[in-house]
Amino acid sequence: MRTPEADLIVRGGRVVTAGHEQQADVAITGGRIVQLGGEISGRRELDARGLLVLPGGIDAHVHLVCAAMAAGSAAAGWPFWVDDFWTGSRAALAGGITTIGSMTGQLPGETMTDAIHRDMVGASAEAAVDWFLHPILPGTRAGTAAEAAALARDGHTSNKLFLTVPDFDIDTGELAQLVTAAGQAGAITLVHCEEAGLVTEAGQELIAAGRGAVRYFADARTVEAEVQAVGRAVDLSRTADVPVYIVHLSSAEALARCHAARSAGARVYVETRPLYLHLTKERFEEPDGAKYVGAPPLRTLVDREALWHGLAAGQIDTVCSDHAPWTLDQKLDPDLDVMTARQGVADLETLMPMLFSEGVLTGRISLTRFVQLTSANAARLFGLHPRKGTIAPGADADLVLWDPHARRVVDGATMQSRAGYSVYDGWQVTGWPVVVLRRGQVVLADGVIIAKPGDGQWLRREASDVPDITL
């Protein structure tokens, strides 16, 4: 029987998935992959000869704001991140990312449900990538557990817990009840691991000692604060019998704690972010060192090398950007100190190219491991597999035609984020996307973004146990 003619054929590329590489054509119809390899005919073709064909990147950890959030924070007198769902989408597509997971926090007087509704409306109008939301847990107040469970049943099967929030600093058992309720409804809990009490105490001591300048930021948020919080997250997972996902892990000691817990059967998953793979705390000594501030802070060379080893060994599951962009003027505000420094950088556009250049091309990680870290594992962890994160019949045709030889010098002033700079400005990076398809539609070609605001889709996720992601 003759195979029906496809809408689009991606011809001649090297197809790379989480566990396999092959030279194959990809047939796309109706936004889905319908055939991989074999005899294929189609109405249109894309020439992928000499290119890698990768699954679209999934960055499950970003901080974007919709217009309503920006207006509300301005009215409340809060400075806020500068990328909305449209400019964040542009940055994502320019770097080969087709799906994002954004943190949704509450303005004063809002419930989690209010905040999710606000971002659902805003992202629907603005986003050009596919997207899902992580409601942020506000505390252990009455009703939070029931609300988190209800949101999970409505398709928001993940939530975010900040152990830096004083309300969570003393474990009264209510926190375990909260995580249990969300987990029983099918949600995975993302945990920011820094102990609030230790962070506050260290910051106050530095300021009292005359060492409150941002250059001492690494001393204000110690490895011990991260390790203790990781221990609490592991205990929560065991007590509640639910999965937890440690976000932006930064240190060798914290990674060792996670690895030991997982080896003993704990359902603990680990994310790191590009800052810790490419930079170390000496950057804070630079005159504009405040631009590197993120929490946890940059660590030592020993920590950096431990993270690279963890990526290769399977101890770290994902690399996500924690994209939380400010302008350089906002970051370098002289009135800020170790306790008020603005945390976060723009990293959506550079996440995949930097990891490819510094990881794959240097031999630190394999090409298939690169796909696991940037797409496949996140799809499995956040309930998107097999629709996302792979190149296989039935999956969304989210594809990146990647030129492994393309060289560019990073220049944040010309990139898509409104931050206007990059912490990697001046770095020569090899390996960039040439063409990006989102659900079979070309959304980036030769550096030009073709997508429009509102083209992205919300991804409803069903409640389910997080599977074993070892491949």
C-alpha positions in Angstrom: 0.0 0.0 0.0 1.3 3.4 -0.9 2.0 5.7 2.1 -0.3 8.8 2.0 1.5 12.0 1.0 2.6 14.0 4.1 2.2 17.7 4.6 6.0 18.2 5.1 9.1 16.1 4.9 12.3 16.9 6.8 14.9 15.3 4.5 18.4 14.0 5.1 19.1 15.0 8.7 20.7 13.1 11.5 17.8 12.3 13.8 18.8 12.2 17.5 16.5 11.1 20.3 17.2 10.3 23.9 18.6 6.8 23.2 19.2 6.6 19.5 20.7 8.3 16.4 19.9 7.6 12.8 20.0 9.1 9.3 16.3 9.4 8.5 13.6 11.5 6.9 10.7 12.7 9.1 7.2 13.0 7.7 4.8 15.4 9.3 1.0 15.7 8.8 -1.4 17.7 10.9 1.3 18.9 13.2 2.3 15.4 14.2 5.1 13.1 13.1 3.6 10.3 11.0 6.6 8.4 9.8 10.3 8.2 10.6 12.5 6.7 7.9 11.5 4.5 4.9 10.0 5.8 1.6 8.2 9.1 2.2 6.7 11.6 -0.1 5.3 15.0 0.8 3.9 18.3 -0.5 6.7 20.3 0.9 10.3 19.5 2.0 12.9 21.0 4.3 16.6 20.2 3.5 18.3 19.0 6.7 21.4 17.6 5.1 24.5 18.2 7.3 22.2 19.1 10.2 21.1 17.4 13.4 17.3 16.9 13.8 16.6 17.2 17.6 13.4 17.2 19.6 12.3 20.7 20.5 13.8 21.8 23.8 11.6 21.7 27.0 12.6 24.3 29.5 10.5 23.4 32.5 11.7 26.3 34.7 11.1 29.9 33.6 9.7 33.0 35.2 7.7 35.0 32.7 5.0 37.6 33.4 1.8 38.4 31.5 0.6 42.0 31.0 -1.8 41.7 33.9 1.0 40.5 36.3 3.3 43.3 35.2 0.6 45.9 35.7 -0.3 44.4 39.1 3.3 44.3 40.3 3.9 47.9 39.2 0.8 49.0 41.1 2.1 47.3 44.2 5.5 49.0 43.8 7.4 45.8 43.0 10.1 45.7 40.3 9.6 42.6 38.2 11.2 40.5 35.5 11.2 42.1 32.1 10.1 39.3 29.8 6.5 38.5 29.2 5.2 35.3 27.5 5.8 36.9 24.0 9.4 38.0 24.5 10.1 34.9 26.5 8.7 32.8 23.6 11.0 34.6 21.1 14.0 33.9 23.3 13.0 30.3 23.6 12.5 29.7 19.9 15.8 31.5 19.0 17.5 28.9 21.2 15.7 25.8 20.0 13.1 25.6 22.8 9.5 24.9 21.9 7.9 24.2 25.3 8.2 26.0 28.6 7.0 25.6 32.1 6.5 28.9 33.9 6.2 29.6 37.6 2.9 31.3 38.6 3.1 33.3 41.8 0.4 35.4 43.5 0.0 39.1 43.9 -1.3 40.4 47.2 -4.9 39.2 47.8 -4.7 36.5 45.1 -5.2 32.8 45.6 -3.3 30.2 43.7 -6.4 29.7 41.6 -6.6 33.4 40.9 -3.0 33.6 39.8 -3.3 30.5 37.5 -6.4 32.0 35.8 -4.5 35.3 35.3 -1.5 33.6 33.7 -3.7 31.2 31.7 -5.5 34.2 30.1 -2.2 36.1 29.6 -0.2 33.3 28.2 -3.0 32.3 25.8 -2.8 35.7 24.2 1.0 36.1 24.3 2.8 32.8 24.1 4.3 31.5 20.8 5.7 28.3 22.4 3.6 25.6 24.0 3.4 26.0 27.7 2.3 24.8 31.1 2.3 26.4 34.6 3.6 25.6 38.0 1.4 27.2 40.8 3.6 28.5 43.6 2.6 27.2 47.1 2.1 30.4 49.2 2.4 28.7 52.7 0.6 26.3 55.0 -2.4 28.5 55.5 -5.8 26.8 55.6 -7.1 25.6 52.3 -3.8 25.6 50.5 -3.6 21.8 50.3 -7.2 21.5 48.9 -6.5 24.2 46.4 -3.2 22.6 45.2 -5.0 19.2 44.8 -7.9 20.9 42.9 -5.4 22.6 40.5 -3.7 19.2 39.9 -7.0 17.7 39.0 -7.6 20.6 36.5 -4.4 19.7 34.7 -1.7 21.7 36.6 0.1 18.6 37.9 3.1 20.4 39.4 3.7 23.0 42.0 6.6 25.0 43.4 7.7 25.1 47.0 10.3 27.7 48.2 12.1 26.6 51.4 13.4 30.1 51.5 9.9 31.2 52.7 10.0 31.7 56.5 6.5 30.0 56.7 8.2 26.8 55.6 11.2 27.1 57.9 9.8 25.2 60.8 8.4 21.8 59.8 5.2 21.4 61.8 3.9 18.5 59.7 1.6 20.8 57.8 4.1 21.0 55.0 4.1 17.2 54.6 0.3 17.3 54.6 0.4 19.9 51.8 2.9 18.0 49.6 1.0 14.8 50.3 -2.4 16.3 49.2 -0.8 17.6 45.9 1.0 14.3 45.3 -2.1 12.2 45.8 -3.8 14.3 43.2 -1.0 13.5 40.8 1.3 16.5 41.2 5.1 16.6 41.4 6.5 19.2 43.8 9.4 21.4 42.7 11.5 22.5 45.6 13.9 25.5 45.9 16.4 24.2 48.4 17.8 26.9 50.7 17.0 27.0 54.4 15.3 30.3 55.2 16.7 30.6 58.7 20.3 30.0 57.6 20.0 32.4 54.7 18.5 35.2 56.9 21.1 34.7 59.6 24.1 34.7 57.2 22.8 37.9 55.5 22.3 39.8 58.7 25.7 38.8 60.0 27.4 40.0 56.8 25.7 43.3 56.9 26.5 43.8 60.6 30.2 43.0 59.8 30.3 45.6 57.0 30.3 42.9 54.3 26.8 43.5 52.9 27.8 44.4 49.4 26.6 42.2 46.6 30.1 40.9 46.0 29.7 38.8 49.2 26.5 37.2 47.9 28.0 33.7 47.8 28.7 34.0 51.6 25.1 34.9 52.3 23.7 31.7 50.8 26.0 28.9 51.8 26.3 25.3 50.6 25.2 24.2 54.1 21.9 26.1 53.6 21.3 24.2 50.3 22.3 20.8 51.7 20.1 21.1 54.8 17.1 22.1 52.5 17.8 19.2 50.2 17.7 16.9 53.2 14.3 18.3 54.1 13.1 17.8 50.5 14.2 14.2 50.6 12.5 13.6 53.9 9.3 15.2 52.5 9.4 12.8 49.6 9.8 9.8 51.8 7.2 10.9 54.4 4.6 11.9 51.8 5.6 9.1 49.4 5.5 11.5 46.5 8.1 12.6 43.9 10.0 15.9 44.4 12.1 17.7 41.9 15.0 19.8 43.2 15.4 22.9 41.1 18.7 24.6 40.2 20.9 22.4 42.3 24.3 24.1 42.6 26.8 22.2 44.7 28.7 19.0 44.8 27.6 18.3 48.4 23.9 18.8 47.6 24.3 16.5 44.5 25.9 13.8 46.6 23.0 14.0 49.1 20.5 13.6 46.3 22.4 10.8 44.7 22.6 8.9 48.0 18.9 9.4 48.6 18.0 8.2 45.1 20.2 5.2 45.4 18.3 4.3 48.5 15.0 4.4 46.6 13.8 8.0 47.2 11.8 9.6 44.4 14.0 12.6 44.0 14.8 14.2 40.7 17.4 16.9 40.0 17.7 19.9 37.8 20.6 22.2 37.4 20.9 25.4 35.4 23.5 26.8 33.0 25.0 29.4 35.5 26.6 26.7 37.6 28.0 24.8 34.6 29.7 27.8 33.0 30.6 30.3 35.8 32.1 30.3 39.3 31.9 32.6 42.3 35.0 34.6 41.4 32.7 36.5 39.0 31.2 38.3 42.0 34.6 40.1 42.4 34.1 41.9 39.0 32.9 45.5 39.1 29.6 44.5 37.6 29.5 41.2 39.5 25.9 41.7 40.6 24.7 40.8 37.2 25.6 37.1 38.0 23.4 36.9 41.0 21.0 33.9 41.2 20.0 31.8 44.1 21.7 29.6 45.1 24.8 31.6 44.1 27.7 30.6 41.9 29.9 28.1 43.5 33.5 26.8 43.2 35.3 25.1 40.3 35.0 21.8 42.3 31.2 22.2 42.4 31.1 23.0 38.7 33.0 19.9 37.7 30.9 17.8 40.0 27.8 19.0 38.2 29.3 18.2 34.8 30.1 14.7 36.1 26.5 14.4 37.4 25.1 15.3 34.0 27.1 12.6 32.3 26.5 10.0 35.0 22.7 10.4 35.1 22.7 11.9 38.6 21.1 15.1 37.2 18.0 14.8 35.1 17.5 18.1 33.4 19.2 21.4 32.6 16.7 24.3 32.7 17.3 28.0 32.5 15.5 29.5 35.5 15.1 32.4 33.1 14.3 35.4 35.3 15.5 38.4 33.4 16.3 41.9 34.7 17.9 44.8 32.9 21.5 45.5 33.7 20.6 48.8 35.5 18.2 46.8 37.7 20.8 44.3 38.5 23.5 46.8 39.3 21.3 49.1 41.5 23.8 50.4 44.1 21.2 50.3 46.8 21.0 46.5 46.8 22.9 44.3 49.2 23.4 40.6 49.9 19.8 40.3 51.1 18.1 42.4 48.5 20.1 41.6 45.3 17.9 40.9 42.3 18.1 37.2 41.6 18.0 35.7 38.1 19.4 36.1 34.6 18.2 35.7 31.0 19.2 32.3 29.8 16.4 30.9 27.5 18.2 31.7 24.3 21.6 30.4 25.4 20.7 27.3 27.4 20.9 24.7 24.5 23.7 26.3 22.5 25.9 26.7 25.5 25.3 23.2 26.7 26.0 21.8 23.3 29.2 23.9 22.8 30.6 23.4 26.3 29.2 19.9 26.8 28.8 17.8 23.6 31.7 19.4 21.6 34.1 19.0 24.5 33.1 15.4 25.2 31.7 16.0 28.6 28.3 14.6 27.6 27.1 12.6 24.6 24.7 13.9 22.0 21.9 11.6 23.2 22.5 12.7 26.7 22.1 16.3 25.5 18.7 15.4 24.2 17.8 13.7 27.5 18.8 16.7 29.5 17.1 19.4 27.4 14.0 17.6 26.3 13.2 13.9 26.9 13.6 13.8 30.7 11.5 16.9 31.2 8.7 15.5 29.0 8.6 12.4 31.2 8.8 14.2 34.5 6.1 16.7 33.7 3.6 14.4 32.0 4.3 15.5 28.4 5.6 12.2 27.1 5.1 10.8 24.4 3.6 13.9 22.9 6.7 15.9 23.6 10.4 15.2 24.0 10.9 12.6 21.3 10.9 12.1 17.5 8.5 9.3 16.8 5.2 8.6 15.0 2.4 10.2 17.0 4.5 12.8 18.7 4.1 16.6 18.1 6.4 17.7 15.3 8.5 19.9 17.6 11.8 19.7 15.7 15.0 21.7 15.8 17.3 21.6 12.7 20.6 22.1 14.5 23.9 23.2 12.8 26.6 21.7 14.9 29.3 23.9 13.2 27.6 27.3 13.3 29.6 29.8 15.4 28.4 32.9 17.0 29.7 35.3 19.6 27.1 35.8 22.3 25.7 39.4 22.4 22.8 39.9 24.7 22.1 43.3 23.2 21.0 41.7 20.0 19.1 38.8 21.5 15.4 38.4 22.1 15.1 38.9 25.9 14.4 42.5 27.1 17.2 42.1 29.5 19.5 43.6 26.9 22.6 41.7 28.0 23.9 38.2 28.7 26.1 36.9 31.4 28.0 35.1 28.6 28.5 38.2 26.4 31.7 37.7 24.4 31.7 33.9 24.5 32.2 32.1 21.2 29.6 29.4 21.0 29.5 26.6 18.4 26.1 24.9 17.6 22.9 26.8 17.0 19.4 26.1 15.6 18.8 26.9 12.0 15.2 26.0 11.7 12.6 25.4 14.5 9.3 23.7 14.0 6.5 23.8 16.6 3.8 21.2 15.9 4.9 21.1 12.3 4.9 24.8 11.7 8.1 26.6 10.9 8.5 29.2 13.7 12.2 30.1 13.2 14.2 30.1 10.0 17.7 31.5 9.6 17.4 33.6 12.7 14.0 35.1 11.8 11.1 34.3 14.1 7.9 33.6 12.2 5.6 32.7 15.1 3.0 35.1 16.4 1.7 35.9 19.9 -1.0 33.4 20.9 0.2 30.6 18.6 1.3 28.5 21.6 -0.9 26.0 23.3 -1.5 25.2 26.9 -0.6 21.6 27.7 -3.0 20.0 30.1 -1.3 17.3 32.0 -3.1 14.3 33.5 -2.4 13.0 37.0 0.0 10.1 37.0 3.0 8.7 38.8 6.3 10.0 37.6 7.9 7.2 35.7 11.4 5.9 35.9 13.3 8.2 33.5 16.5 6.0 33.3 17.0 5.3 29.6 
